[in-house]
Amino acid sequence: MSDAPPLDLSALVEPVQAIAREAGRRIMEVYAGGFSVTAKADQSPVTEADMAAHRCILRGLAELNPIIPILSEEASEVSFAERSRWDWLWLVDPLDGTREFIRHSDQFAVNIALIHQHEAVFGLILPPVEGSCYYAWRGGGAWKQPRSQSARRIQAAQVCHQPIRVASSQASYRSRRLQEYLQQIGDYRHLFLGSALKSCLIAEGEADLYPRFGPTGEWDTAAAQIIVEEAGGQLTDMQLRPLRYNARPVLINPDFFAFGDASRDWSQYLPLRLSPGQAAPLSNP
């Protein structure tokens, strides 16, 4: 695809937030009642809420800009030969944290990111239950807008707290690989949270480190990456390189860190048998 017309990234905040809030309403309608769960080809769960939010977001983004293609977790069967020609694309997870949704933990979110030449340049994360909206655009800072309130700028913690505030999901916390890593970092306090909201904790300075061992989709991290970066933090692979998007045939991220304090080499605590950047096996997510 040829380059899209120049975009005013700041002007995307209001319409994309409206799209995300409408998707959130569709999710909450399903959440309030009974729903069935089916398994996708990769055995990950999907519900009516995922699909309702997916349709809502696709329709809204297409109306906002019909030129930019959309890649959603629920419609990702696009060949790399085709999408490798895209300079711009929307990267969407209509319901990030489907397992949290199924468990009624309230810790799920709508993720929408705009990618330009493999980098996230705009991102928005909206947890429908809590109602706040996190967003950022390249060069514009990172912001949190509580429901029915004005937005405020957020900042990642530039100096690591003691004990270190570590974010992860409860499922990931039980994994052997994360436990081995945490044994090396010293005193820490654990913060349990689901979905991309863990990265939002980093962005607003409420957590110091989010280490992720195990497979995630690019739609899980793209919006979070620009929000964390514009808040002064980083989201990197295990070699401390920023993640890139739509750059490979497989839309699966490597293991990664999100953190605020860049003066600390978070890769130094990796077990020796897992050298920095080594891909994680597809077990123990």
Secondary structure as GFF3:
##gff-version 3
##sequence-region A 1 285
A	DSSP	three_ten_helix	9	12	.	.	.	ID=ss1
A	DSSP	alpha_helix	13	31	.	.	.	ID=ss2
A	DSSP	beta_strand	37	39	.	.	.	ID=ss3
A	DSSP	beta_strand	45	47	.	.	.	ID=ss4
A	DSSP	alpha_helix	48	64	.	.	.	ID=ss5
A	DSSP	beta_strand	70	72	.	.	.	ID=ss6
A	DSSP	alpha_helix	80	83	.	.	.	ID=ss7
A	DSSP	beta_strand	88	96	.	.	.	ID=ss8
A	DSSP	alpha_helix	98	102	.	.	.	ID=ss9
A	DSSP	beta_strand	109	116	.	.	.	ID=ss10
A	DSSP	beta_strand	119	126	.	.	.	ID=ss11
A	DSSP	beta_strand	133	137	.	.	.	ID=ss12
A	DSSP	beta_strand	142	145	.	.	.	ID=ss13
A	DSSP	beta_strand	152	153	.	.	.	ID=ss14
A	DSSP	beta_strand	164	168	.	.	.	ID=ss15
A	DSSP	alpha_helix	170	173	.	.	.	ID=ss16
A	DSSP	alpha_helix	176	182	.	.	.	ID=ss17
A	DSSP	beta_strand	188	192	.	.	.	ID=ss18
A	DSSP	alpha_helix	197	203	.	.	.	ID=ss19
A	DSSP	beta_strand	209	212	.	.	.	ID=ss20
A	DSSP	alpha_helix	218	230	.	.	.	ID=ss21
A	DSSP	beta_strand	234	237	.	.	.	ID=ss22
A	DSSP	beta_strand	256	259	.	.	.	ID=ss23
A	DSSP	three_ten_helix	266	269	.	.	.	ID=ss24
###
